[in-house]
Amino acid sequence: MSDYLTYLYLLTPLHTGASSQEGNLMGIAREVHTEFPYLPSSSLRGRIRAELEKPRTDGESDLSAAASNFFGKKIVDSSQPTEGEVWFADATLLFFPIASLSHHLVWITCPLWLERWCRWSAQPEKVSSIIQKCYNHFYTSQNPKSAVVSFPPNQLYLQTSIMQSKELVMEDFTDLNDLLTDLLGTPGLVTQLMKKVVVITNEDCAALVEMGLQREVRVALESDSKTVKGGSFRSEEAIPPEAIMFFPWGTKPPKPYRPQEGDTNEPKLTAEEKQQQDETIRNTLKARLTSQRMQFGGLESLGRGWSELVTEAR
C-alpha cells in the first residue's frame, strides 16, 4: 500500500456544496463537530475519477476501462459495485487567508489544523514541535500570548480584531518551510506564505474563518424589464482564494487478476495487459495530482474551485 499527501492551493473561491440550505443561503460543507469548512472525500474522489475517465484527445491512452476497475465499478443495471484500489480522505484547511490592514494579507492556522497535518505528515516530529511551542505560548506560559507569528511581532490587524505587540510572539518556522518546499515553489502569493503565518487558538481561528468566508449575493433578472424575478435572491458562501487545504489518499495492492467470463462489453485482457493497465492508471493518477490544476466543488461555470495541486509521498 502506498500513501500520499496532496495540497490544494486555491486559485479561485471554492464552493463545496452543503447537504442542506438555510433560507436563501447556499452554504458550504462544514464539519459537524467544528463548523470548519471542508471538502468531502466523495467530491474529491468523483472529480478525480471523472478526470481519468474522460475521453482523451491529446494522444494519451484511454483510461476509462482502467479507471472503472481502479476506482471500483459503479452500480449499473442492478449489478453489484466493487471495491476500488484507491482511497481518499476529506480535504481539511491548513492555512486560511485573512485581510490585514497592517500586513495586507496573512495566513492563519491553529493547533487543530496543525495536529491533523501532523498525523499524515512524512515528518511529524517537525510539525509537533511547533504545535507544542504554540500550546506553551497559549496556555502554560506565565505571560500567555494570543498569537504566534513568523514575522516581527508588531501591532497586527486581523479583520475586526487588533493584536498588540505584547500579545504576539515570533517563532522560527523553518521546519514548516522545509515541509512545504514543493508547495511554496508553485506560482502565486503562496510563495510568501512562511513570511506571513499567524498561529492562533482554535477558538479565535473559528471566529476569523467565519468572518473571512467569501459571500456573494446573486439575483436573477426579468429579461424584458431587468427587474428582480420573484424568489430569485440567494447568497452563496465559498472558501476564498489563497487558502491552502490538504487531503491524504492512498492506493491498495492490485487485486488478483481473474479473466472475465461470459458476454461482457469490456475487452478481455491477459494478465500482462492487466498489469500494464494497472501501472499506467496509478502513474497517471500521481501525475494528475502533482503540479497540476484541477477544478473541485460546484459552480464550475463561474470558475469556482480551481486549485494548484502538489503531492508528496508519505
N, C-alpha and C positions, 0 to 999 in steps of 0.2 A: 504494500500500500504506500502511495506517495501523497504527502500533504503539502499544501501551498497556502500562501497568504497574498491576497490581491488587494491593492489600494485603489480607491476611486477618488480622483481629484476632479471635482465638479466644475465643468466649464460653463454650464448653464444651470438654471434652477432645476431641482429635481422634485417632481410631484409623484409621490409614491402611491397615492390612492389609499382610501380607507374603507373599512368594512361597513361603516355607517356614516351618515351625514347629519349635521345638526342645522336645521333650518336651511338657510341659503349658503351655508359654509361648506365648501368642498374641502374637507380636511385631508390630512395625510396620515399614513400608517404610524401608529405610536405603540411603544411598548406598554403593556398593561401595568407593570409594576413601577415604572419610572416616568412615563409620559414622554420620554425622549423619542424623537422621530427615528425611524429606521427603514431599511429596505428589505422586505421579506425575501427569504431564500427562494420561495416559489416564483417570485418575479424575476430574480436573478437567473434561476435555472431555465425558466421558459424563454427568456430573452436570449440567453447564450445558446440554448438548443436551436432556436429559430435561426440564429446567425450561422450555425454549422449546417443546418438543413436546407438553407435557401439555395436556389439554382446558381451555379457558377457560370460566369461569362468571361472570366479572365484566364481561362486555360487550366484552372485548377481541377482536380478530380472532384466528381460529385460525391459528397459525403452523406447524402440523405439516408441511405440504407445503413451505413456505418453508425450514424448518429442515432438511428432508431434503436439499434442494439445497445449502443453505448449508454444512452440515457434511459433505456427501458422502453418497451413497447407500450403504446397507448391503448386504451380500450376502443376497439373498432369492431362493430357488428357483434357485440356481446362477448368478444374474446377477452381473456384474462390479461391484465397488464403484467409486465415482467419487471423484475428488479434491474436497475441500471448498474453501471460500473463506475459511476461518479456521484459525489455528494457535494452539496453546497450548504453553508450556514448563512444566517441572516447577516446583512451588512450593517454595522453599527458605526456611529460617529466616533471620530478620533480627535479632529481639530475643527472648530466651528468659527467662521469669520464674524467679527463684531466691529462695527464702526466706532472710531475713537476720535474725538476732537483733538486730542493731544498727540496721537500716533497714527492718524488716518485710518489704519486698519490693523487689527491684531487678531490672532487666533487663540481662542480659549480652549482649554481642555480641563479635565477634572480627574481625581483619583479613580472614579468608577470606570471611565473610558480607558485610562491607562492600565487598570487592573485587567480589563478584558483583553487589551492588546498584549499584556504580559503573558497571559495564558497561551497565546498562539505564537508569540514571537520566537524566532530562531535563537535569540539570545536573551532569555527572560531576566537574567540577572542584571542586565543593563537597565531594563525598564523598572524592575523592582527597586533599584537603588534610588531613582528619582521619586518613585512613589513614597518610599519611606521618608525621604527628606521632606516631601510636601506634608505628609501626616505630622511629622515633628514640628514643622513651622505652624501648622493649623491648630493642632490640638494639645501637644505636650510641651511646647515652649513656654517659658515664663513670660515671654513677650509675643503672644500669638500674632500671626500675620494673616492678612486677608487674601494675599496672592503671592505666588512665586513666579518671577519673570525672568526672561532671558536677556533683558536689556537693562541699562542703568535705571534704578528704582526712583524715578522722578514721579511727580503727580500724574496719575493715569485716569483718563476719562473712558468709561465703558457704557455706551448707550446713555442711560439717565443717571448712572452712578459715578461717583468721584472717589478715587482711592488716593489718599495722601501718601507721600513717600515713606512715612513711618509705618504704613500698613503693608509695604511691599518689601520683598527680599529677593535679591538676584542670586541665581544658581547657574552652575555650569551645565549646559545641556549637550555637551559634546557626545555623550553616549547615544542620545536620541538622534543626533545629527548623523552619526555613523550608521544607525539602523535604517535611516530614511534616505540614504545616499542616492539610490536609484530613483526614488520619487522626486527628490529635490533637483534631479537633473533634467526633469521634464520642463517644457516651456511654461511661462506664465508667472503669476505672482507667487506661486508656491516656492520659488527659489529663495524668497525672503522669509520663509516660514520660521526657521530657527532663530531669526533675529527679532521675532515679534510674538513669541509664545507667552501666554499667561495661564498659569495653572491656578484654578480657584476651587473652592469647596463644591461638593456635589450639589448642595442646595442653591448656591449662587449660580452655578452653571445652568441648572434647570430654569431658573428665572430669566437669565440672559438669553438662553436659547429660545424660550417662548416669545420674548420681545424681538429677537433677531430673525425670526422666520419671515420669509417674503410672503406678503399678502397682496393680492390684486383683486379689484372689483371689476366684474365683467357684466355687460348688459347686451341684449340683442335689440336691434332697431327695426322698426317697421320700414319696409322697402320704399313705400311711397311718401311717408311723412318724416322719416328719420326720427321718430319719437320712440320711446322705450316700449317694447312689447310687454304686455301684462305677464307678470310672473317670471320675467327673464333675468332678474337680478341675481347674481351669485358672487361669492367671494372665494378665491382659491388660495390655498396655502402651498408653500414649497420650501424646500431646503435651499438656501441661497448658494450661488456660485462661489467658488473658492473654498467650500467645505471639503474636508477630507474624511472618507469613510474607509472601512476595510471589511473584508469577509474571508473566512477560511474556507477552503474547499480541498477535495482530495479525490484520488482515483483508487479504485479497488483492483485487486488482481483480475486479469481476464478470466472469464468463465470458460470452463472446459468446452471445447467446440464439439457440437453434435450436428452433423449434416442434416438438413431439414428433409422431411419425408412428405410425400403427398403432393397435391397440386397447390402450390403457393405462387404468389406474384413476385416473390423475392428470388433473385438469382441464387443458384446453388453454388457454394464456394468450396474449394478444397481447404484443408487445414492450413496450408501455407498461405493461401489467399486471405483466409480469415485472420491470420496472424499479422500479415502486412496491413490489412484494413484497420486492425486494432491499433497498430503502431502509428498509422497515419492520423487517425482521429485523435489520439492522445497528444501527439506532437502539434497538431493543428490547434487544439484547444489551448495548450500552453502558449502558443504563438499569438492566438487571438487575445489572450488576457495579459500580454506583455507589450508595453509601449504601443498600444492600440487605442483607438477611440471607439466607444460603443454608447448606444443610447438606451437608457433604462427608464422605467416608470411610464406614466401616462402623459397625455398632451404632447405627443410626438410632433404633431403638425405645427405646434407653436415653438418647436425647437427645445423642448424641455428634456432634461436628463442626459445631455452629452457629457461624457466623462473620459478622462485620460486614465488608462489602466497601467499599473505596474505590478508584476507578480514576482514573488521570491519563493524559493523552496524552503520548507521548514526543516 
